[in-house]
Amino acid sequence: MKSFIFNFTPTGMIPTKEMSRHVPIIPSEIIDDTLEAVEIGVNMVHLHARDLDTGKPTYKKDVYAEIIGGIRKHAKDLIICVSTSGRNWPEFEKRSEVLDLTGIYKPDFGSLTLSSLNFNKQASINSPDVIKSLAAKMLKNGIKPELEAFDLGMINYAKYLIAKDLLTPPYYFNLILGNIACAQANMLSLGLMEKELPDHSIWSAGGVGNAQLKVNVMSLVSGGGIRIGLEDNIWFENRTRLASNKDLLIRIRDIAEMLGRKPLSHKEARSILGLSK
């Protein structure tokens, strides 16, 4: 597929203003970065919310609603995904609160990490019961899961969820490479993961830290989409120059153009991913 999913991850749970002044924290900053990203060509955004007072990650749906409402005021067809991450809180009730949003605030996707894993300094706990409960709530509420796979076993778990009728096609996967305890950033790992995807799958690939650019380019060459943003990597060059989201997005968009690839329009992306207008 020459056209691709261009998935923007502006904030994440780890980067702070102390690490980089470019990290968008409050809703207005996240909205502004997202709308700027739309002008560059992104067709999907993967949102994390931060507490308005402390700047720390929050699961509160009212903060997500403020961000989503601000984005949709200007970019009605942009695909919006919200995080249900297990890094900071394991409880299903907290992780799934954002999935209760309705009307114009209802997200199109919710992230669904397909197993527990270790990051450099922290674990992301995703028990089988919580994964299945999140998938079931997304299915009930008409929100599609953004399937996050860090290794081959997580793809196999997605197939298990399909067999349990908890996922419906088309399936959208983010293949995330380069984390210290997971699949590494090389063509063999990416190729094996892509080969194991279930039928009717659409995928993007992202790299952790210094692996971001490498994995994005590997994905473009291999026919996949892109996951990119300060959530995964705050550097433009290898720990010598801090990046803004705009820096990262323009560079990979220009590389994609040189490779004969272009982002899907918002309407094309919604159609391919099985979303309503």
Residue, then its C-alpha position, 0 to 999 in steps of 0.5 A: m500500500k503506497s498510502f499509509i497510516f501516519n500515527f502521531t504520539p505527542t505526549g506519552m507518560i514519561p517525557t516531562k518539561e524538565m526533560s524537554r521544553h517541547v513536550p506538550i503537557i496541558p490540554s491546549e499544548i496537546i491540541d496545538d501540537t496535534l492540529e499542527a501535525v494535521e497540517i503536516g499530514v498525520n491521520m491518527v493521534h494517540l493521546h495521553a492525558r496529564d493532570l492539570d496541576t501536577g503534569k503527571p499522567t492521568y486516567k481522568k476522562d474529563v481531561y481527555a474530553e477537553i483534549i478531544g473536544g479541542i481537536r475535533k473543533h478543527a479536525k473532525d475526521l482525524i482518528i483519535c485514540v486514547s490510552t488505557s495504559g497499565r504503567n501507572w495504575p493496574e485497576f480496570e476501572k481507572r484504565s477504562e474510564v476514558l472509554d465511557l466518553t460519548g458524543i463528540y468526545k468519544p474516541d475512535f480507538g483505545s490502546l490495548t497492550l497485549s501482554s505485560l512487559n518491562f521498560n527500562k525502569q518500569a513495568s507495564i502490567n497487563s493481566p489476561d483478565v484486564i486485557k480481555s475486559l478492556a477489549a470487551k468494553m471497547l467492543k461494547n462501546g463501539i471503540k476499536p482497539e489499537l493493538e500494541a505488540f512489542d513481540l511475537g507473543m503479543i501477536n499470538y495473544a491477539k489471535y486468542l482474543i479473535a478466537k474469543d470474539l473480542l476483536t473484529p476486523p479490520y485489526y489495527f496493530n502498532l508494532i513497537l520495536g527497540n524496547i530493552a525487554c522486547a523485539q529489537a529494531n531490526m528487519l528480521s524482528l519486524g518481518l517476523m512480526e508482520k508475517e504473524l499478523p492475522d488476516h485483515s490486519i493494518w499495521s504501523a511500526g514505531g521505535v523506542g528512543n534512538a530506534q524511532l527513525k530506523v524503525n519508521v524507515m524500515s516500516l515505510v520500506s516494508g509497506g507499513g505505517i508510522r507511529i512517531g512522536l515525543e512519547d517514544n523519543i525526545w531526540f532529533e539526533n542521537r542525544t545531541r539535539l532535542a526535537s519538537n514533534k514538528d521536527l520529527l513529523i516533517r523529517i519522516r514525512d519528507i523521507a516517505e515522499m522520497l520513498g514514494r509513500k504518502p499519508l492517507s487522507h483522514k477519510e481514506a484512513r477512516s474507511i480502511l480502518g472500518l470507522s464511521k465518519 
